[in-house]
Amino acid sequence: MSDNPHIVLDARFNKYIFGHTKLEKLWTGARWAEGPAYFPAARHLIFSDIPNDRLLRFCEDNSTVSVFQSQQGNHNGHTVDRQGRLISCEHRGRVVSRIEFDGTTKVLAAHYQGKQFNSPNDVVVKSDDSIWFTDPTYGIDSEYEGDAHPSEIGASYVYRIDAATGAVTCLITDMVKPNGIAFSPDESLLYVADTGLTHDPACAPVIKVYPVNADGRSVGAGRVFSTCQVGLYDGFRVDIHGNIWSSTGAGVDCYAADGTLIGQIPVPEIVGNLTFGGPKRNRLYIMGQTSLYSIYLNTQGQKYC
C-alpha cells in the first residue's frame, strides 16, 4: 500500500483521481510481470510472467491469482479483440497469435518478407479489426525471456496485420526498439514507446506520436510526444479523454493529450505495463516487476485496449 498514491503536477490531474483511494497490492510472485488484458464477461485479468513462461489470471470476484496457461511461448503483450479473444505477442514463439473460442491457439503472423519476426512485444487492435504490433529483440537477446537468436530482419519495426487477408505491412522503421503501443480515442493518432536506450545510449526514452493516414492503414511522420523522467516507458494505455497512462521506472505517469505530464502514481517497483479493467473500466491494473497492483480512477479506459 502507498501512503502517497498521487502526485499532482497540473490541476487537470485532480479530476481523474480520488483523494481517498489507495494503491492496492493484489499479488506478488512473478519474475517479470507484463501484458495485462481484461475480460469483462469473466471479470478477470490475464497477464504474463515472461521468464517463468506462464499466463496468470486474477479473478475480481475473489481476488485470487491462478495459472491460466504455462509453457506457451514466453508471452509478453496482450490485448482483447472486438470478438473477445486474447491476442498475444509471443517471445519464444516469435509470433502474434490468438486464442480461439474453443481454446486452440492460431498463429496470425510469424514472418515479414520471408524473415521471422524478432519477438513481438506489444499489440493493439484497431476498429477495422487490424492488429498493430511492435517487434523489438528482447525475446531473442538472451535465454531469459525466450530463445537467444540473431535477428533475421536486422532491425526493430512496427507492423500491421490486415484483418481480411492476414497480410503483414511494415509501418514504422525510425525507432530503435519500439515497445508499448496505443491509439488515441478517435484512432487519428498512434503512440509508440521507444525503449532503445537498453541497446543504444544515444536513444532517448520517448513516446512518439504518428498521425494515422486517411487510409487508416498507414501512418505519417512521427514526432516526440514525451520523454521519460525515470527509467523507460514500456506499456501504456490511453483513456477515453485522450490521456496517456504510461509505465515508468518509478510508477505510472499521466500525460494530457497535449503532452503535458499532469500527474504520477508512485509504485514501489519498476512498472512494465498497465491496463484498465473492472465492470466500469475505471480500475487501473498495474504490472510491477514482480507484483500486480491496482488503483481506482475517475476516468475510464477505452473499451478495446
Summary of the structure (lengths in Angstrom):
residues: 305
radius of gyration: 17.6
end to end distance: 26.5
largest distance: 54.0
contacts: 1086
relative contact order: 0.17
helix: 3%
strand: 46%
